[in-house]
Amino acid sequence: MCLVVMSECFPWSVPLAMLPMEKPTAVVLNLKGIDQSHVGEWEAALESLQSALRVNSLLVEAYFNAALILYQLDRHQEARQHFQ
């Protein structure tokens, strides 16, 4: 029941942010990608998210957000790989 309620409250296509921790540069780039996606700058957002992943390849939020952008760009196979 809890999952049903949560899934109704939080759409799965919402970008994920993260508080700065070990590698704040990656987090800043993730947030920049989110901001760019909110104004429809899909390619710039994807580049920011890929830069975040180059800095910190373990930043799960950046993989998720990049997948959302790739899906928006109709690059579904690449999106699937990022979701995995």
PyMOL Python script that loads the backbone (N, CA, C, O; Angstrom):
from pymol import cmd

cmd.read_pdbstr("""\
ATOM      1  N   MET A   1       0.819  -1.193   0.000  1.00  0.00           N
ATOM      2  CA  MET A   1       0.000   0.000   0.000  1.00  0.00           C
ATOM      3  C   MET A   1       0.867   1.263   0.000  1.00  0.00           C
ATOM      4  O   MET A   1       0.570   2.241  -0.686  1.00  0.00           O
ATOM      5  N   CYS A   2       1.927   1.214   0.775  1.00  0.00           N
ATOM      6  CA  CYS A   2       2.814   2.372   0.881  1.00  0.00           C
ATOM      7  C   CYS A   2       3.420   2.733  -0.478  1.00  0.00           C
ATOM      8  O   CYS A   2       3.521   3.911  -0.821  1.00  0.00           O
ATOM      9  N   LEU A   3       3.818   1.728  -1.244  1.00  0.00           N
ATOM     10  CA  LEU A   3       4.393   1.979  -2.561  1.00  0.00           C
ATOM     11  C   LEU A   3       3.380   2.592  -3.512  1.00  0.00           C
ATOM     12  O   LEU A   3       3.723   3.450  -4.326  1.00  0.00           O
ATOM     13  N   VAL A   4       2.147   2.158  -3.412  1.00  0.00           N
ATOM     14  CA  VAL A   4       1.105   2.707  -4.271  1.00  0.00           C
ATOM     15  C   VAL A   4       0.910   4.183  -3.954  1.00  0.00           C
ATOM     16  O   VAL A   4       0.808   5.010  -4.861  1.00  0.00           O
ATOM     17  N   VAL A   5       0.858   4.509  -2.682  1.00  0.00           N
ATOM     18  CA  VAL A   5       0.675   5.903  -2.279  1.00  0.00           C
ATOM     19  C   VAL A   5       1.872   6.738  -2.728  1.00  0.00           C
ATOM     20  O   VAL A   5       1.692   7.833  -3.261  1.00  0.00           O
ATOM     21  N   MET A   6       3.082   6.239  -2.521  1.00  0.00           N
ATOM     22  CA  MET A   6       4.275   6.984  -2.910  1.00  0.00           C
ATOM     23  C   MET A   6       4.355   7.167  -4.414  1.00  0.00           C
ATOM     24  O   MET A   6       4.755   8.232  -4.885  1.00  0.00           O
ATOM     25  N   SER A   7       3.982   6.153  -5.173  1.00  0.00           N
ATOM     26  CA  SER A   7       4.069   6.272  -6.620  1.00  0.00           C
ATOM     27  C   SER A   7       3.085   7.296  -7.159  1.00  0.00           C
ATOM     28  O   SER A   7       3.313   7.875  -8.221  1.00  0.00           O
ATOM     29  N   GLU A   8       2.007   7.522  -6.450  1.00  0.00           N
ATOM     30  CA  GLU A   8       1.046   8.538  -6.863  1.00  0.00           C
ATOM     31  C   GLU A   8       1.559   9.939  -6.540  1.00  0.00           C
ATOM     32  O   GLU A   8       1.209  10.898  -7.228  1.00  0.00           O
ATOM     33  N   CYS A   9       2.383  10.067  -5.503  1.00  0.00           N
ATOM     34  CA  CYS A   9       2.870  11.372  -5.069  1.00  0.00           C
ATOM     35  C   CYS A   9       4.126  11.822  -5.811  1.00  0.00           C
ATOM     36  O   CYS A   9       4.344  13.019  -5.995  1.00  0.00           O
ATOM     37  N   PHE A  10       4.951  10.868  -6.237  1.00  0.00           N
ATOM     38  CA  PHE A  10       6.235  11.195  -6.840  1.00  0.00           C
ATOM     39  C   PHE A  10       6.333  10.590  -8.225  1.00  0.00           C
ATOM     40  O   PHE A  10       6.587   9.393  -8.358  1.00  0.00           O
ATOM     41  N   PRO A  11       6.137  11.398  -9.264  1.00  0.00           N
ATOM     42  CA  PRO A  11       6.297  10.854 -10.616  1.00  0.00           C
ATOM     43  C   PRO A  11       7.743  10.417 -10.840  1.00  0.00           C
ATOM     44  O   PRO A  11       8.674  11.054 -10.346  1.00  0.00           O
ATOM     45  N   TRP A  12       7.921   9.350 -11.571  1.00  0.00           N
ATOM     46  CA  TRP A  12       9.243   8.775 -11.769  1.00  0.00           C
ATOM     47  C   TRP A  12      10.127   9.638 -12.662  1.00  0.00           C
ATOM     48  O   TRP A  12      11.336   9.413 -12.703  1.00  0.00           O
ATOM     49  N   SER A  13       9.585  10.596 -13.363  1.00  0.00           N
ATOM     50  CA  SER A  13      10.382  11.394 -14.289  1.00  0.00           C
ATOM     51  C   SER A  13      10.953  12.662 -13.655  1.00  0.00           C
ATOM     52  O   SER A  13      11.417  13.552 -14.368  1.00  0.00           O
ATOM     53  N   VAL A  14      10.925  12.754 -12.339  1.00  0.00           N
ATOM     54  CA  VAL A  14      11.464  13.927 -11.656  1.00  0.00           C
ATOM     55  C   VAL A  14      12.969  13.751 -11.491  1.00  0.00           C
ATOM     56  O   VAL A  14      13.410  12.720 -10.983  1.00  0.00           O
ATOM     57  N   PRO A  15      13.775  14.740 -11.911  1.00  0.00           N
ATOM     58  CA  PRO A  15      15.228  14.627 -11.744  1.00  0.00           C
ATOM     59  C   PRO A  15      15.607  14.499 -10.275  1.00  0.00           C
ATOM     60  O   PRO A  15      14.911  14.997  -9.390  1.00  0.00           O
ATOM     61  N   LEU A  16      16.718  13.825 -10.040  1.00  0.00           N
ATOM     62  CA  LEU A  16      17.207  13.628  -8.686  1.00  0.00           C
ATOM     63  C   LEU A  16      18.375  14.558  -8.402  1.00  0.00           C
ATOM     64  O   LEU A  16      19.305  14.671  -9.200  1.00  0.00           O
ATOM     65  N   ALA A  17      18.315  15.226  -7.249  1.00  0.00           N
ATOM     66  CA  ALA A  17      19.417  16.074  -6.793  1.00  0.00           C
ATOM     67  C   ALA A  17      20.093  15.379  -5.618  1.00  0.00           C
ATOM     68  O   ALA A  17      19.543  14.447  -5.032  1.00  0.00           O
ATOM     69  N   MET A  18      21.278  15.840  -5.286  1.00  0.00           N
ATOM     70  CA  MET A  18      22.031  15.243  -4.190  1.00  0.00           C
ATOM     71  C   MET A  18      22.768  16.348  -3.463  1.00  0.00           C
ATOM     72  O   MET A  18      23.236  17.303  -4.085  1.00  0.00           O
ATOM     73  N   LEU A  19      22.872  16.225  -2.157  1.00  0.00           N
ATOM     74  CA  LEU A  19      23.620  17.210  -1.387  1.00  0.00           C
ATOM     75  C   LEU A  19      25.114  17.024  -1.641  1.00  0.00           C
ATOM     76  O   LEU A  19      25.568  15.895  -1.821  1.00  0.00           O
ATOM     77  N   PRO A  20      25.890  18.120  -1.657  1.00  0.00           N
ATOM     78  CA  PRO A  20      27.334  17.982  -1.869  1.00  0.00           C
ATOM     79  C   PRO A  20      27.975  17.078  -0.822  1.00  0.00           C
ATOM     80  O   PRO A  20      27.676  17.169   0.369  1.00  0.00           O
ATOM     81  N   MET A  21      28.852  16.217  -1.286  1.00  0.00           N
ATOM     82  CA  MET A  21      29.551  15.309  -0.379  1.00  0.00           C
ATOM     83  C   MET A  21      31.016  15.234  -0.789  1.00  0.00           C
ATOM     84  O   MET A  21      31.717  16.245  -0.796  1.00  0.00           O
ATOM     85  N   GLU A  22      31.471  14.040  -1.127  1.00  0.00           N
ATOM     86  CA  GLU A  22      32.867  13.816  -1.470  1.00  0.00           C
ATOM     87  C   GLU A  22      33.341  14.650  -2.646  1.00  0.00           C
ATOM     88  O   GLU A  22      34.379  15.308  -2.567  1.00  0.00           O
ATOM     89  N   LYS A  23      32.594  14.628  -3.721  1.00  0.00           N
ATOM     90  CA  LYS A  23      33.019  15.300  -4.958  1.00  0.00           C
ATOM     91  C   LYS A  23      31.975  16.347  -5.331  1.00  0.00           C
ATOM     92  O   LYS A  23      31.108  16.097  -6.168  1.00  0.00           O
ATOM     93  N   PRO A  24      32.061  17.526  -4.702  1.00  0.00           N
ATOM     94  CA  PRO A  24      31.024  18.539  -4.940  1.00  0.00           C
ATOM     95  C   PRO A  24      30.940  18.993  -6.387  1.00  0.00           C
ATOM     96  O   PRO A  24      29.875  19.434  -6.820  1.00  0.00           O
ATOM     97  N   THR A  25      32.028  18.902  -7.156  1.00  0.00           N
ATOM     98  CA  THR A  25      31.982  19.312  -8.560  1.00  0.00           C
ATOM     99  C   THR A  25      30.964  18.475  -9.322  1.00  0.00           C
ATOM    100  O   THR A  25      30.207  19.013 -10.130  1.00  0.00           O
ATOM    101  N   ALA A  26      30.931  17.171  -9.079  1.00  0.00           N
ATOM    102  CA  ALA A  26      29.971  16.301  -9.755  1.00  0.00           C
ATOM    103  C   ALA A  26      28.547  16.672  -9.380  1.00  0.00           C
ATOM    104  O   ALA A  26      27.648  16.657 -10.221  1.00  0.00           O
ATOM    105  N   VAL A  27      28.349  17.003  -8.121  1.00  0.00           N
ATOM    106  CA  VAL A  27      27.010  17.378  -7.662  1.00  0.00           C
ATOM    107  C   VAL A  27      26.576  18.687  -8.308  1.00  0.00           C
ATOM    108  O   VAL A  27      25.423  18.824  -8.718  1.00  0.00           O
ATOM    109  N   VAL A  28      27.478  19.637  -8.400  1.00  0.00           N
ATOM    110  CA  VAL A  28      27.176  20.926  -9.042  1.00  0.00           C
ATOM    111  C   VAL A  28      26.819  20.708 -10.509  1.00  0.00           C
ATOM    112  O   VAL A  28      25.870  21.310 -11.012  1.00  0.00           O
ATOM    113  N   LEU A  29      27.568  19.859 -11.190  1.00  0.00           N
ATOM    114  CA  LEU A  29      27.266  19.566 -12.600  1.00  0.00           C
ATOM    115  C   LEU A  29      25.930  18.864 -12.752  1.00  0.00           C
ATOM    116  O   LEU A  29      25.206  19.117 -13.714  1.00  0.00           O
ATOM    117  N   ASN A  30      25.590  17.981 -11.813  1.00  0.00           N
ATOM    118  CA  ASN A  30      24.284  17.321 -11.835  1.00  0.00           C
ATOM    119  C   ASN A  30      23.170  18.360 -11.705  1.00  0.00           C
ATOM    120  O   ASN A  30      22.189  18.330 -12.448  1.00  0.00           O
ATOM    121  N   LEU A  31      23.334  19.277 -10.752  1.00  0.00           N
ATOM    122  CA  LEU A  31      22.323  20.325 -10.554  1.00  0.00           C
ATOM    123  C   LEU A  31      22.229  21.244 -11.774  1.00  0.00           C
ATOM    124  O   LEU A  31      21.138  21.679 -12.144  1.00  0.00           O
ATOM    125  N   LYS A  32      23.372  21.538 -12.396  1.00  0.00           N
ATOM    126  CA  LYS A  32      23.373  22.362 -13.614  1.00  0.00           C
ATOM    127  C   LYS A  32      22.582  21.655 -14.716  1.00  0.00           C
ATOM    128  O   LYS A  32      21.796  22.286 -15.424  1.00  0.00           O
ATOM    129  N   GLY A  33      22.791  20.348 -14.856  1.00  0.00           N
ATOM    130  CA  GLY A  33      22.045  19.569 -15.846  1.00  0.00           C
ATOM    131  C   GLY A  33      20.548  19.600 -15.588  1.00  0.00           C
ATOM    132  O   GLY A  33      19.746  19.692 -16.518  1.00  0.00           O
ATOM    133  N   ILE A  34      20.182  19.522 -14.318  1.00  0.00           N
ATOM    134  CA  ILE A  34      18.760  19.610 -13.959  1.00  0.00           C
ATOM    135  C   ILE A  34      18.196  20.961 -14.374  1.00  0.00           C
ATOM    136  O   ILE A  34      17.134  21.035 -14.993  1.00  0.00           O
ATOM    137  N   ASP A  35      18.913  22.032 -14.029  1.00  0.00           N
ATOM    138  CA  ASP A  35      18.454  23.382 -14.395  1.00  0.00           C
ATOM    139  C   ASP A  35      18.312  23.525 -15.905  1.00  0.00           C
ATOM    140  O   ASP A  35      17.335  24.094 -16.391  1.00  0.00           O
ATOM    141  N   GLN A  36      19.287  23.009 -16.644  1.00  0.00           N
ATOM    142  CA  GLN A  36      19.230  23.112 -18.104  1.00  0.00           C
ATOM    143  C   GLN A  36      18.054  22.312 -18.667  1.00  0.00           C
ATOM    144  O   GLN A  36      17.420  22.734 -19.634  1.00  0.00           O
ATOM    145  N   SER A  37      17.768  21.177 -18.073  1.00  0.00           N
ATOM    146  CA  SER A  37      16.641  20.370 -18.563  1.00  0.00           C
ATOM    147  C   SER A  37      15.308  21.066 -18.304  1.00  0.00           C
ATOM    148  O   SER A  37      14.368  20.920 -19.085  1.00  0.00           O
ATOM    149  N   HIS A  38      15.225  21.821 -17.214  1.00  0.00           N
ATOM    150  CA  HIS A  38      13.977  22.520 -16.895  1.00  0.00           C
ATOM    151  C   HIS A  38      13.620  23.586 -17.920  1.00  0.00           C
ATOM    152  O   HIS A  38      12.451  23.949 -18.059  1.00  0.00           O
ATOM    153  N   VAL A  39      14.624  24.091 -18.641  1.00  0.00           N
ATOM    154  CA  VAL A  39      14.352  25.110 -19.667  1.00  0.00           C
ATOM    155  C   VAL A  39      14.462  24.529 -21.073  1.00  0.00           C
ATOM    156  O   VAL A  39      14.476  25.264 -22.060  1.00  0.00           O
ATOM    157  N   GLY A  40      14.540  23.198 -21.153  1.00  0.00           N
ATOM    158  CA  GLY A  40      14.533  22.538 -22.458  1.00  0.00           C
ATOM    159  C   GLY A  40      15.861  22.503 -23.181  1.00  0.00           C
ATOM    160  O   GLY A  40      15.895  22.209 -24.376  1.00  0.00           O
ATOM    161  N   GLU A  41      16.948  22.790 -22.506  1.00  0.00           N
ATOM    162  CA  GLU A  41      18.278  22.728 -23.117  1.00  0.00           C
ATOM    163  C   GLU A  41      18.825  21.307 -22.976  1.00  0.00           C
ATOM    164  O   GLU A  41      19.745  21.054 -22.199  1.00  0.00           O
ATOM    165  N   TRP A  42      18.236  20.386 -23.746  1.00  0.00           N
ATOM    166  CA  TRP A  42      18.492  18.954 -23.581  1.00  0.00           C
ATOM    167  C   TRP A  42      19.937  18.571 -23.834  1.00  0.00           C
ATOM    168  O   TRP A  42      20.521  17.835 -23.038  1.00  0.00           O
ATOM    169  N   GLU A  43      20.528  19.043 -24.912  1.00  0.00           N
ATOM    170  CA  GLU A  43      21.911  18.677 -25.234  1.00  0.00           C
ATOM    171  C   GLU A  43      22.882  19.231 -24.189  1.00  0.00           C
ATOM    172  O   GLU A  43      23.802  18.530 -23.767  1.00  0.00           O
ATOM    173  N   ALA A  44      22.685  20.467 -23.776  1.00  0.00           N
ATOM    174  CA  ALA A  44      23.548  21.066 -22.748  1.00  0.00           C
ATOM    175  C   ALA A  44      23.392  20.320 -21.426  1.00  0.00           C
ATOM    176  O   ALA A  44      24.371  20.085 -20.718  1.00  0.00           O
ATOM    177  N   ALA A  45      22.163  19.952 -21.101  1.00  0.00           N
ATOM    178  CA  ALA A  45      21.909  19.197 -19.872  1.00  0.00           C
ATOM    179  C   ALA A  45      22.613  17.853 -19.912  1.00  0.00           C
ATOM    180  O   ALA A  45      23.210  17.432 -18.921  1.00  0.00           O
ATOM    181  N   LEU A  46      22.547  17.180 -21.047  1.00  0.00           N
ATOM    182  CA  LEU A  46      23.202  15.885 -21.182  1.00  0.00           C
ATOM    183  C   LEU A  46      24.714  16.031 -21.023  1.00  0.00           C
ATOM    184  O   LEU A  46      25.347  15.197 -20.375  1.00  0.00           O
ATOM    185  N   GLU A  47      25.295  17.069 -21.600  1.00  0.00           N
ATOM    186  CA  GLU A  47      26.738  17.290 -21.470  1.00  0.00           C
ATOM    187  C   GLU A  47      27.114  17.547 -20.012  1.00  0.00           C
ATOM    188  O   GLU A  47      28.129  17.036 -19.540  1.00  0.00           O
ATOM    189  N   SER A  48      26.314  18.329 -19.299  1.00  0.00           N
ATOM    190  CA  SER A  48      26.589  18.583 -17.879  1.00  0.00           C
ATOM    191  C   SER A  48      26.533  17.291 -17.075  1.00  0.00           C
ATOM    192  O   SER A  48      27.378  17.053 -16.211  1.00  0.00           O
ATOM    193  N   LEU A  49      25.540  16.461 -17.359  1.00  0.00           N
ATOM    194  CA  LEU A  49      25.397  15.208 -16.631  1.00  0.00           C
ATOM    195  C   LEU A  49      26.520  14.230 -16.969  1.00  0.00           C
ATOM    196  O   LEU A  49      27.002  13.508 -16.096  1.00  0.00           O
ATOM    197  N   GLN A  50      26.930  14.207 -18.218  1.00  0.00           N
ATOM    198  CA  GLN A  50      28.057  13.348 -18.597  1.00  0.00           C
ATOM    199  C   GLN A  50      29.349  13.851 -17.949  1.00  0.00           C
ATOM    200  O   GLN A  50      30.202  13.049 -17.567  1.00  0.00           O
ATOM    201  N   SER A  51      29.496  15.148 -17.826  1.00  0.00           N
ATOM    202  CA  SER A  51      30.656  15.710 -17.127  1.00  0.00           C
ATOM    203  C   SER A  51      30.636  15.315 -15.653  1.00  0.00           C
ATOM    204  O   SER A  51      31.675  14.991 -15.078  1.00  0.00           O
ATOM    205  N   ALA A  52      29.467  15.342 -15.053  1.00  0.00           N
ATOM    206  CA  ALA A  52      29.331  14.911 -13.656  1.00  0.00           C
ATOM    207  C   ALA A  52      29.770  13.463 -13.498  1.00  0.00           C
ATOM    208  O   ALA A  52      30.433  13.111 -12.523  1.00  0.00           O
ATOM    209  N   LEU A  53      29.400  12.630 -14.456  1.00  0.00           N
ATOM    210  CA  LEU A  53      29.772  11.215 -14.392  1.00  0.00           C
ATOM    211  C   LEU A  53      31.261  11.002 -14.635  1.00  0.00           C
ATOM    212  O   LEU A  53      31.837  10.045 -14.119  1.00  0.00           O
ATOM    213  N   ARG A  54      31.891  11.877 -15.412  1.00  0.00           N
ATOM    214  CA  ARG A  54      33.340  11.778 -15.585  1.00  0.00           C
ATOM    215  C   ARG A  54      34.062  12.108 -14.276  1.00  0.00           C
ATOM    216  O   ARG A  54      35.101  11.523 -13.968  1.00  0.00           O
ATOM    217  N   VAL A  55      33.507  13.041 -13.516  1.00  0.00           N
ATOM    218  CA  VAL A  55      34.097  13.415 -12.232  1.00  0.00           C
ATOM    219  C   VAL A  55      33.839  12.331 -11.181  1.00  0.00           C
ATOM    220  O   VAL A  55      34.732  11.971 -10.414  1.00  0.00           O
ATOM    221  N   ASN A  56      32.616  11.820 -11.159  1.00  0.00           N
ATOM    222  CA  ASN A  56      32.232  10.801 -10.176  1.00  0.00           C
ATOM    223  C   ASN A  56      31.351   9.756 -10.856  1.00  0.00           C
ATOM    224  O   ASN A  56      30.143   9.941 -11.005  1.00  0.00           O
ATOM    225  N   SER A  57      31.975   8.667 -11.261  1.00  0.00           N
ATOM    226  CA  SER A  57      31.246   7.626 -11.995  1.00  0.00           C
ATOM    227  C   SER A  57      30.277   6.846 -11.106  1.00  0.00           C
ATOM    228  O   SER A  57      29.557   5.978 -11.599  1.00  0.00           O
ATOM    229  N   LEU A  58      30.247   7.137  -9.821  1.00  0.00           N
ATOM    230  CA  LEU A  58      29.331   6.455  -8.903  1.00  0.00           C
ATOM    231  C   LEU A  58      28.108   7.299  -8.547  1.00  0.00           C
ATOM    232  O   LEU A  58      27.298   6.901  -7.710  1.00  0.00           O
ATOM    233  N   LEU A  59      27.976   8.461  -9.183  1.00  0.00           N
ATOM    234  CA  LEU A  59      26.852   9.367  -8.868  1.00  0.00           C
ATOM    235  C   LEU A  59      25.591   8.867  -9.558  1.00  0.00           C
ATOM    236  O   LEU A  59      25.321   9.202 -10.712  1.00  0.00           O
ATOM    237  N   VAL A  60      24.841   8.077  -8.846  1.00  0.00           N
ATOM    238  CA  VAL A  60      23.654   7.416  -9.387  1.00  0.00           C
ATOM    239  C   VAL A  60      22.640   8.429  -9.912  1.00  0.00           C
ATOM    240  O   VAL A  60      21.989   8.194 -10.929  1.00  0.00           O
ATOM    241  N   GLU A  61      22.512   9.542  -9.221  1.00  0.00           N
ATOM    242  CA  GLU A  61      21.552  10.566  -9.633  1.00  0.00           C
ATOM    243  C   GLU A  61      21.854  11.085 -11.035  1.00  0.00           C
ATOM    244  O   GLU A  61      20.935  11.356 -11.808  1.00  0.00           O
ATOM    245  N   ALA A  62      23.115  11.223 -11.358  1.00  0.00           N
ATOM    246  CA  ALA A  62      23.490  11.720 -12.689  1.00  0.00           C
ATOM    247  C   ALA A  62      23.156  10.691 -13.767  1.00  0.00           C
ATOM    248  O   ALA A  62      22.746  11.064 -14.867  1.00  0.00           O
ATOM    249  N   TYR A  63      23.324   9.403 -13.467  1.00  0.00           N
ATOM    250  CA  TYR A  63      22.917   8.366 -14.423  1.00  0.00           C
ATOM    251  C   TYR A  63      21.411   8.433 -14.674  1.00  0.00           C
ATOM    252  O   TYR A  63      20.959   8.379 -15.817  1.00  0.00           O
ATOM    253  N   PHE A  64      20.649   8.550 -13.601  1.00  0.00           N
ATOM    254  CA  PHE A  64      19.194   8.621 -13.717  1.00  0.00           C
ATOM    255  C   PHE A  64      18.775   9.846 -14.529  1.00  0.00           C
ATOM    256  O   PHE A  64      17.943   9.750 -15.431  1.00  0.00           O
ATOM    257  N   ASN A  65      19.355  10.989 -14.199  1.00  0.00           N
ATOM    258  CA  ASN A  65      18.998  12.225 -14.896  1.00  0.00           C
ATOM    259  C   ASN A  65      19.411  12.189 -16.362  1.00  0.00           C
ATOM    260  O   ASN A  65      18.678  12.667 -17.227  1.00  0.00           O
ATOM    261  N   ALA A  66      20.586  11.621 -16.644  1.00  0.00           N
ATOM    262  CA  ALA A  66      21.024  11.474 -18.036  1.00  0.00           C
ATOM    263  C   ALA A  66      20.059  10.568 -18.795  1.00  0.00           C
ATOM    264  O   ALA A  66      19.757  10.813 -19.963  1.00  0.00           O
ATOM    265  N   ALA A  67      19.577   9.521 -18.127  1.00  0.00           N
ATOM    266  CA  ALA A  67      18.609   8.628 -18.764  1.00  0.00           C
ATOM    267  C   ALA A  67      17.326   9.372 -19.119  1.00  0.00           C
ATOM    268  O   ALA A  67      16.755   9.156 -20.187  1.00  0.00           O
ATOM    269  N   LEU A  68      16.882  10.236 -18.235  1.00  0.00           N
ATOM    270  CA  LEU A  68      15.677  11.032 -18.524  1.00  0.00           C
ATOM    271  C   LEU A  68      15.889  11.914 -19.749  1.00  0.00           C
ATOM    272  O   LEU A  68      15.010  12.028 -20.603  1.00  0.00           O
ATOM    273  N   ILE A  69      17.061  12.535 -19.828  1.00  0.00           N
ATOM    274  CA  ILE A  69      17.371  13.410 -20.959  1.00  0.00           C
ATOM    275  C   ILE A  69      17.475  12.595 -22.247  1.00  0.00           C
ATOM    276  O   ILE A  69      16.918  12.980 -23.274  1.00  0.00           O
ATOM    277  N   LEU A  70      18.185  11.475 -22.192  1.00  0.00           N
ATOM    278  CA  LEU A  70      18.320  10.618 -23.376  1.00  0.00           C
ATOM    279  C   LEU A  70      16.956  10.151 -23.859  1.00  0.00           C
ATOM    280  O   LEU A  70      16.712  10.090 -25.064  1.00  0.00           O
ATOM    281  N   TYR A  71      16.071   9.824 -22.939  1.00  0.00           N
ATOM    282  CA  TYR A  71      14.716   9.411 -23.320  1.00  0.00           C
ATOM    283  C   TYR A  71      13.992  10.566 -24.007  1.00  0.00           C
ATOM    284  O   TYR A  71      13.297  10.372 -25.005  1.00  0.00           O
ATOM    285  N   GLN A  72      14.165  11.761 -23.462  1.00  0.00           N
ATOM    286  CA  GLN A  72      13.543  12.955 -24.055  1.00  0.00           C
ATOM    287  C   GLN A  72      14.055  13.183 -25.475  1.00  0.00           C
ATOM    288  O   GLN A  72      13.317  13.660 -26.337  1.00  0.00           O
ATOM    289  N   LEU A  73      15.315  12.841 -25.713  1.00  0.00           N
ATOM    290  CA  LEU A  73      15.926  13.010 -27.032  1.00  0.00           C
ATOM    291  C   LEU A  73      15.668  11.814 -27.957  1.00  0.00           C
ATOM    292  O   LEU A  73      16.273  11.715 -29.024  1.00  0.00           O
ATOM    293  N   ASP A  74      14.781  10.919 -27.556  1.00  0.00           N
ATOM    294  CA  ASP A  74      14.436   9.711 -28.318  1.00  0.00           C
ATOM    295  C   ASP A  74      15.626   8.780 -28.519  1.00  0.00           C
ATOM    296  O   ASP A  74      15.687   8.048 -29.507  1.00  0.00           O
ATOM    297  N   ARG A  75      16.555   8.807 -27.598  1.00  0.00           N
ATOM    298  CA  ARG A  75      17.696   7.902 -27.615  1.00  0.00           C
ATOM    299  C   ARG A  75      17.432   6.814 -26.568  1.00  0.00           C
ATOM    300  O   ARG A  75      18.138   6.701 -25.566  1.00  0.00           O
ATOM    301  N   HIS A  76      16.401   6.025 -26.835  1.00  0.00           N
ATOM    302  CA  HIS A  76      15.855   5.105 -25.846  1.00  0.00           C
ATOM    303  C   HIS A  76      16.812   3.993 -25.435  1.00  0.00           C
ATOM    304  O   HIS A  76      16.842   3.612 -24.265  1.00  0.00           O
ATOM    305  N   GLN A  77      17.589   3.470 -26.368  1.00  0.00           N
ATOM    306  CA  GLN A  77      18.530   2.396 -26.015  1.00  0.00           C
ATOM    307  C   GLN A  77      19.584   2.913 -25.038  1.00  0.00           C
ATOM    308  O   GLN A  77      19.904   2.244 -24.055  1.00  0.00           O
ATOM    309  N   GLU A  78      20.117   4.091 -25.304  1.00  0.00           N
ATOM    310  CA  GLU A  78      21.100   4.686 -24.394  1.00  0.00           C
ATOM    311  C   GLU A  78      20.459   5.002 -23.043  1.00  0.00           C
ATOM    312  O   GLU A  78      21.079   4.822 -21.995  1.00  0.00           O
ATOM    313  N   ALA A  79      19.226   5.470 -23.081  1.00  0.00           N
ATOM    314  CA  ALA A  79      18.511   5.765 -21.840  1.00  0.00           C
ATOM    315  C   ALA A  79      18.377   4.510 -20.991  1.00  0.00           C
ATOM    316  O   ALA A  79      18.593   4.541 -19.780  1.00  0.00           O
ATOM    317  N   ARG A  80      18.019   3.403 -21.638  1.00  0.00           N
ATOM    318  CA  ARG A  80      17.876   2.134 -20.932  1.00  0.00           C
ATOM    319  C   ARG A  80      19.174   1.733 -20.245  1.00  0.00           C
ATOM    320  O   ARG A  80      19.154   1.254 -19.111  1.00  0.00           O
ATOM    321  N   GLN A  81      20.290   1.923 -20.917  1.00  0.00           N
ATOM    322  CA  GLN A  81      21.591   1.582 -20.340  1.00  0.00           C
ATOM    323  C   GLN A  81      21.890   2.437 -19.108  1.00  0.00           C
ATOM    324  O   GLN A  81      22.439   1.941 -18.125  1.00  0.00           O
ATOM    325  N   HIS A  82      21.536   3.702 -19.162  1.00  0.00           N
ATOM    326  CA  HIS A  82      21.759   4.567 -18.006  1.00  0.00           C
ATOM    327  C   HIS A  82      20.830   4.214 -16.847  1.00  0.00           C
ATOM    328  O   HIS A  82      21.221   4.295 -15.683  1.00  0.00           O
ATOM    329  N   PHE A  83      19.597   3.822 -17.171  1.00  0.00           N
ATOM    330  CA  PHE A  83      18.681   3.417 -16.099  1.00  0.00           C
ATOM    331  C   PHE A  83      19.198   2.166 -15.394  1.00  0.00           C
ATOM    332  O   PHE A  83      19.033   2.007 -14.184  1.00  0.00           O
ATOM    333  N   GLN A  84      19.825   1.282 -16.167  1.00  0.00           N
ATOM    334  CA  GLN A  84      20.344   0.044 -15.563  1.00  0.00           C
ATOM    335  C   GLN A  84      21.544   0.349 -14.711  1.00  0.00           C
ATOM    336  O   GLN A  84      22.126  -0.558 -14.117  1.00  0.00           O
TER     337      GLN A  84
END
""", "prot")
cmd.dss("prot")
cmd.show_as("cartoon", "prot")
cmd.util.cbc("prot")
cmd.orient("prot")
